[in-house]
């Protein structure tokens, strides 16, 4: 499944439709921050580098976890990073 492959990888690059709380992957399935949080808690590991070209995948709202936080990545993490966009971004121009 997508989550199994995602969490077993060291580096992940995704180009997909997104909003601050969900990714829509190639087959149309939806992956939410809650899905990522639950899988991260279960596997206790996540990729070291996640690059996402999709709309609004970085949140300014600190009250609910965003994608980076769902993967255990926060400011000050050593050797782990999440790269995304705060704005609506057309995939054609971001890849």
Buried (B, 14 or more C-beta within 10 A) or exposed (E): EBBEEBBEBEEBEBBBBBEBBBBBBEEEEEBEBEBBBEBBEEEEEBBBBBBBBBBBBBBEEEEEBBBBBBBBBEEEEEEBEBEBBEEEBEEEEEE
